[in-house]
C-alpha cells in the first residue's frame, strides 16, 4: 500500500492522475492527507473524494507516515503574469512548506508541478534555489516541461514537472517537449505529432471532440452580441474559429469599433483605428508597447486621407480614441466582450486560466456561445464522472487553476516504470 499526501490540492487533479497511474501498475494507494486553502475548491474535492481537505498547509504539523508527496504549489509568485519577485531563500514562500514536510517526514518520492516561468524567473535563480534545497534534503531530481496537447488533451498548456527520489536520481523516458506554439501550428502539424499520449484519451485531440452536443441557453451569447458579430463576419459564424476579440492587437482579431460596441463606426473610422493598431508599435515611434501614444503628425504618416480631422473627432466623441496632451491612444475595453476568444474546433484551446475560462467561446450550429464548465473539465482531461462544482463561477476558476489529469498520469506512470526497483513499490 503506497500512502501519499496531496498538497495545494485544488479540486484533486494531481490526486486523480496519480491514483490512475498507481492503479495502472497494480499498486494499491491511499491518500492520508490533503490540504487546500480555498473553501470552494474544498467543496468540489469533497464531492469527488468524499473528504474535505485540511486548510492552510502552514498550519499542518502532524502528518501520518507517507511514501509520496504530490504538490502543485501556487504559481503566482513565479508566473509570467505575477510580480516576478525572486528569492535567495525559500522562507516566506509556500515552497518552504514543501521543503519542511520533506525534511520532517522523509518520504521516498515526490512529484511537483508549476508553470514553466519558474525555470527563468529571476534569471533562473528561483529555480536554482528550489533545486538546491531539494538536493540538500538528499533527493535526486528530474525536471521536464511538457505540453498537455501532446497527451490527448486539446489544450495548449505548458507546465513544469519536478520528480524526486530519496537517495537516488530518477530515470525517465519522457523528455522536455514544449509542443506546438499555438493552435495554428498544432492544426498544421496534426498528422505529425510527437510526444507521449495517454492511450485512453488519445482520441481527444481537438476542441470539437470535447464539446457537448446540447447546452443550456444561459451559455449562448446575447442576440445583440451575435448580431454585432454577424455584421462584421457575415452569416457564416464559423469564420470566427480562432478569432480573438481584442482592442490592442491586429491580426486575426475583431475590435470594439468594428462591432460597434460604443456606437456604429463608419468605414473610414474603422480604417483609421485598424491602421492605428497596426502602426503604433513600430520602432520608429518609440520603444513603448501597449501604452504608446502618437502625435497627429505621426498618425498622418500612415493615415493619409483628407478626412482625418472629422474621423478623429468622431472617434473621440464615441470614446474609441482619446487625446492627452496632444497625443492619441485607443481606448481599449476588452472586458466588454462576452467572448474574448473563439476556439477552433479543429485545433486545441489556448491555456485555460482562472480568470478567463468563462469567456472562451465556440461556434456551434452557427451560433456563438461560451464553453461550459463540463467542457473546461474535458479540456483538462477530467473524466465525465468527475463532479463539477454546481456554481459556474467557481467551476470555471477551479478548472483554470487545475492540472491536466492525463499529463500527471503519464508522468507518474513513466516515473514508476523507470524506477520501480529503486522505489520498491510492488
C-alpha positions in Angstrom: 0.0 0.0 0.0 1.5 3.3 -1.1 0.4 6.3 1.0 0.6 9.8 -0.4 -0.3 13.3 0.6 -2.0 15.9 -1.7 -0.7 19.4 -1.0 -2.2 22.6 -2.6 -4.8 20.1 -3.8 -7.2 22.3 -5.6 -10.0 20.1 -6.8 -7.8 17.0 -6.9 -6.4 16.9 -10.4 -3.0 15.7 -9.3 -4.5 13.1 -7.0 -6.7 11.8 -9.8 -3.8 11.4 -12.2 -1.6 9.9 -9.6 -4.1 7.3 -8.4 -4.8 6.3 -12.0 -1.0 5.8 -12.6 -0.6 3.7 -9.4 -3.7 1.6 -10.3 -2.2 1.0 -13.8 0.7 -0.8 -12.1 -1.5 -2.7 -9.7 -0.2 -0.6 -6.8 -2.8 -0.1 -4.0 -2.7 3.5 -2.7 -4.3 5.7 -0.1 -4.3 9.5 0.4 -3.6 10.1 4.0 -3.7 13.9 3.9 -5.0 16.6 1.6 -4.5 20.3 2.0 -6.2 23.2 0.3 -7.0 26.7 1.4 -9.8 27.6 -1.0 -13.2 26.7 0.5 -15.0 26.4 -2.8 -12.2 24.1 -4.2 -12.6 22.0 -1.0 -16.3 21.6 -1.7 -15.6 20.2 -5.1 -12.8 18.0 -3.7 -15.3 16.6 -1.1 -17.9 15.9 -3.9 -15.4 13.7 -5.7 -13.2 12.2 -3.0 -15.6 12.2 0.0 -13.1 14.1 2.1 -12.8 17.8 3.0 -9.1 18.8 2.7 -7.3 20.3 5.7 -6.7 24.0 5.4 -3.6 26.1 5.1 -0.5 23.8 4.8 1.4 26.2 7.0 -0.7 25.1 9.9 -0.3 21.4 9.4 2.2 19.8 11.7 1.3 16.2 12.4 1.3 14.1 9.2 0.8 10.3 9.0 3.6 8.3 7.5 3.6 8.5 3.7 5.6 7.5 0.7 4.8 10.1 -2.0 4.3 13.8 -1.8 2.2 15.5 -4.5 2.1 19.2 -4.8 1.1 21.7 -7.5 2.4 24.6 -5.4 0.9 28.0 -6.3 2.4 29.5 -9.4 1.5 33.2 -8.8 4.9 34.2 -7.4 6.7 32.6 -10.4 4.3 33.0 -13.3 4.8 35.4 -16.2 1.7 37.3 -15.0 2.9 37.6 -11.4 5.0 40.2 -9.8 8.2 38.2 -10.6 9.8 38.6 -7.2 12.6 36.2 -6.7 14.1 34.9 -3.5 17.5 33.7 -2.4 15.9 31.5 0.3 12.6 29.7 0.4 11.4 31.2 3.7 8.3 33.3 3.2 7.2 31.2 0.2 4.9 28.3 0.1 7.6 26.1 -1.3 9.2 26.4 2.1 6.3 24.2 3.4 7.1 21.5 0.9 10.7 21.7 2.0 9.7 21.5 5.7 7.5 18.5 5.1 10.1 16.6 3.1 12.7 17.3 5.8 10.5 16.2 8.6 8.9 13.2 7.0 11.5 11.9 4.6 9.1 10.3 2.0 10.6 8.1 -0.7 9.5 10.3 -3.6 7.7 13.5 -4.7 6.0 15.0 -7.8 5.7 18.8 -8.1 4.0 20.8 -10.8 4.4 24.5 -11.7 4.4 27.0 -14.5 7.3 27.0 -17.0 8.1 30.5 -15.9 9.7 29.0 -12.8 12.6 28.0 -14.9 13.5 31.5 -15.9 12.2 33.6 -13.0 14.7 36.0 -11.6 17.3 35.0 -14.1 17.0 31.3 -13.2 17.9 32.0 -9.5 14.5 31.0 -8.2 14.6 27.6 -9.8 18.3 27.0 -8.8 17.3 27.8 -5.2 14.4 25.3 -5.2 16.6 22.6 -6.7 19.5 23.2 -4.3 17.1 22.9 -1.4 15.7 19.6 -2.7 19.3 18.3 -3.2 20.3 19.4 0.3 17.5 17.2 1.7 19.0 14.2 -0.1 16.7 13.9 -3.1 17.9 13.3 -6.6 15.7 15.2 -9.1 14.5 15.1 -12.7 12.7 18.1 -14.2 10.9 18.4 -17.6 8.5 20.7 -19.4 5.5 19.2 -21.2 2.6 20.4 -23.3 -0.8 18.9 -22.4 -1.7 18.8 -26.1 0.9 16.0 -26.5 -1.1 13.8 -24.2 -4.5 13.7 -25.8 -5.7 16.9 -24.1 -6.9 19.6 -26.6 -5.3 22.5 -24.8 -2.0 24.3 -25.3 -0.9 24.1 -21.6 2.9 24.1 -21.0 3.9 23.2 -17.5 7.0 22.2 -15.5 7.2 18.9 -13.6 9.8 18.0 -11.0 10.3 14.5 -9.7 12.4 13.3 -6.9 13.6 10.1 -5.2 15.3 10.0 -1.8 18.9 8.9 -2.2 18.7 8.4 -6.0 18.4 10.2 -9.3 15.1 9.4 -11.1 15.3 7.9 -14.6 12.7 8.9 -17.1 11.9 8.1 -20.7 9.8 11.3 -21.0 11.8 14.3 -22.2 11.0 18.0 -22.3 8.7 18.8 -25.2 7.1 22.3 -25.5 4.7 21.1 -28.2 3.1 23.4 -30.7 3.5 27.1 -30.2 -0.2 27.8 -30.8 -3.4 26.4 -32.2 -2.5 27.3 -35.7 0.8 25.3 -35.7 -1.0 22.4 -34.0 -3.6 22.4 -36.7 -0.9 22.4 -39.4 1.0 19.5 -37.8 -1.8 17.3 -36.6 -0.6 14.4 -38.7 2.9 14.6 -37.4 2.5 14.9 -33.7 5.4 13.9 -31.4 5.4 13.1 -27.7 3.7 10.5 -25.5 -0.1 10.1 -25.3 -2.4 8.7 -22.7 -3.9 5.8 -24.7 -7.3 6.1 -23.2 -7.6 9.8 -24.1 -5.6 9.9 -27.3 -8.7 10.4 -29.4 -9.5 13.7 -27.6 -7.1 15.7 -29.8 -9.3 18.7 -30.8 -11.7 21.1 -29.2 -14.6 19.8 -31.3 -14.3 16.4 -29.8 -15.0 17.6 -26.3 -17.9 19.8 -27.0 -21.3 19.0 -25.5 -24.0 18.4 -28.2 -26.6 20.5 -26.4 -26.1 23.1 -23.7 -28.4 25.3 -21.7 -29.4 28.7 -23.2 -27.5 30.6 -20.5 -24.2 29.7 -22.2 -25.3 31.3 -25.5 -24.2 34.8 -26.4 -26.8 37.5 -26.4 -28.7 38.3 -29.6 -27.2 41.8 -29.6 -23.6 40.4 -29.5 -24.3 37.8 -32.1 -25.8 40.4 -34.3 -22.7 42.5 -34.0 -20.6 39.5 -34.9 -22.7 38.9 -38.0 -22.5 42.5 -39.1 -18.7 42.0 -39.4 -18.2 38.4 -40.3 -21.3 37.6 -42.2 -23.9 34.9 -41.7 -21.4 32.1 -41.5 -20.1 32.4 -37.9 -17.7 29.5 -38.3 -15.4 32.1 -39.9 -14.8 33.2 -36.3 -13.0 30.0 -35.4 -9.6 31.0 -34.0 -10.5 34.7 -33.7 -9.6 36.8 -30.7 -11.7 39.8 -29.7 -9.2 42.4 -28.5 -8.7 46.1 -29.0 -5.0 46.4 -28.9 -3.9 43.7 -31.3 -4.2 43.3 -35.1 -4.0 40.0 -37.0 -6.9 37.6 -36.6 -8.8 39.8 -34.3 -12.1 41.7 -34.0 -12.3 45.1 -32.3 -14.9 47.0 -30.5 -15.1 49.7 -33.2 -15.7 47.0 -35.9 -18.5 45.6 -33.7 -19.9 49.0 -32.8 -19.8 48.3 -29.1 -19.8 52.0 -28.2 -21.6 53.2 -31.3 -21.5 52.3 -35.0 -18.4 53.4 -36.9 -18.1 54.4 -40.5 -15.7 52.6 -42.9 -13.3 55.5 -42.6 -13.3 55.3 -38.8 -12.7 51.6 -38.8 -9.9 52.0 -41.3 -8.3 54.7 -39.0 -8.5 52.6 -35.9 -7.1 49.5 -37.6 -4.2 51.4 -39.0 -3.6 52.9 -35.6 -3.4 49.5 -34.0 -1.2 48.1 -36.8 1.3 51.0 -36.7 1.5 52.2 -33.1 4.1 49.7 -32.1 6.6 50.4 -34.9 10.1 51.2 -33.5 10.1 54.5 -35.4 7.5 55.8 -32.9 9.4 54.7 -29.8 10.1 51.5 -27.8 6.9 51.5 -25.6 4.4 48.8 -26.2 0.7 48.8 -25.3 0.7 52.3 -23.8 2.2 54.1 -26.8 0.6 57.4 -27.7 1.1 59.1 -31.1 1.0 62.7 -32.2 -1.1 63.9 -35.1 1.9 64.2 -37.3 2.9 60.6 -36.5 -0.6 59.4 -37.3 -0.6 61.3 -40.6 2.4 59.2 -41.7 0.1 56.2 -42.1 -3.4 57.6 -42.3 -3.2 60.0 -45.3 -6.9 60.6 -46.1 -8.2 64.2 -46.1 -11.0 63.4 -43.6 -8.6 62.8 -40.7 -9.9 65.6 -38.5 -13.5 64.6 -38.8 -12.7 60.9 -38.3 -10.7 61.5 -35.2 -13.2 63.9 -33.7 -16.0 61.4 -34.2 -13.9 58.5 -32.7 -13.1 60.7 -29.7 -16.8 61.5 -29.2 -17.6 57.8 -29.3 -14.8 57.0 -26.9 -12.8 54.7 -29.2 -10.0 57.3 -29.2 -8.7 59.6 -26.5 -6.4 62.6 -26.6 -3.9 63.6 -23.9 -1.5 66.5 -24.2 -1.7 66.4 -28.0 -1.1 62.6 -28.2 -3.7 60.0 -29.2 -4.3 56.5 -28.0 -7.0 53.8 -28.5 -9.5 53.3 -25.6 -9.3 49.6 -25.0 -12.2 47.9 -23.2 -11.7 44.2 -23.8 -13.7 43.0 -20.8 -16.8 44.3 -22.5 -16.7 41.3 -24.9 -18.9 38.4 -24.0 -16.3 36.1 -25.5 -12.7 37.1 -25.9 -11.5 34.1 -27.9 -13.4 31.7 -30.2 -11.8 28.3 -30.2 -11.2 26.4 -33.4 -13.0 23.1 -33.1 -10.4 21.5 -35.4 -7.5 22.6 -33.2 -6.6 23.0 -29.5 -7.7 25.6 -26.9 -5.5 28.3 -25.6 -4.3 27.8 -22.0 -7.2 27.8 -19.5 -6.8 30.4 -16.7 -8.8 31.0 -13.6 -10.0 34.4 -14.8 -10.7 33.9 -18.5 -12.1 30.4 -18.9 -15.7 31.6 -18.6 -15.2 33.9 -21.7 -13.8 31.3 -24.1 -16.3 30.6 -26.9 -17.2 28.3 -29.7 -19.4 28.5 -32.7 -21.9 25.6 -32.7 -24.8 25.1 -35.1 -23.9 28.6 -36.4 -24.5 30.3 -33.1 -22.0 31.8 -30.7 -21.7 30.5 -27.1 -19.3 30.3 -24.2 -17.8 26.9 -23.4 -19.4 25.2 -20.4 -17.7 24.1 -17.1 -18.0 20.5 -18.3 -16.2 21.4 -21.4 -13.5 23.1 -19.3 -13.2 19.8 -17.4 -12.7 17.9 -20.6 -10.1 20.4 -21.8 -8.1 19.4 -18.7 -8.7 15.7 -19.2 -11.1 15.2 -16.3 -13.4 12.2 -16.8 -17.1 12.9 -17.2 -17.6 11.1 -13.9 -15.9 14.0 -12.1 -18.5 16.1 -10.4 -18.3 19.8 -11.3 -18.9 22.5 -8.7 -22.6 23.5 -9.1 -21.7 27.2 -9.2 -20.4 28.1 -12.6 -18.1 30.9 -11.4 -16.3 28.6 -9.0 -16.1 25.8 -11.6 -14.5 27.9 -14.3 -11.9 29.2 -11.8 -11.2 25.7 -10.5 -10.6 24.2 -13.9 -8.5 27.2 -15.0 -6.3 26.6 -11.9 -6.1 22.8 -12.2 -3.7 20.4 -13.9 -4.2 18.3 -16.9 -5.0 14.9 -15.4 -3.6 12.7 -18.3 -0.3 14.5 -18.1 0.1 13.8 -14.4 -0.9 10.2 -15.1 1.6 9.8 -17.9 4.5 11.5 -15.9 3.9 9.3 -12.8 3.4 6.2 -14.9 6.8 6.7 -16.5 8.3 7.5 -13.2 7.1 4.3 -11.7 8.1 2.2 -14.7 11.6 3.6 -14.9 12.3 3.5 -11.2 10.2 0.6 -9.8 13.2 -1.2 -8.3 14.5 1.8 -6.6 11.1 2.8 -5.3 10.3 -0.7 -4.1 6.6 -0.1 -4.9 5.2 -3.6 -5.8 
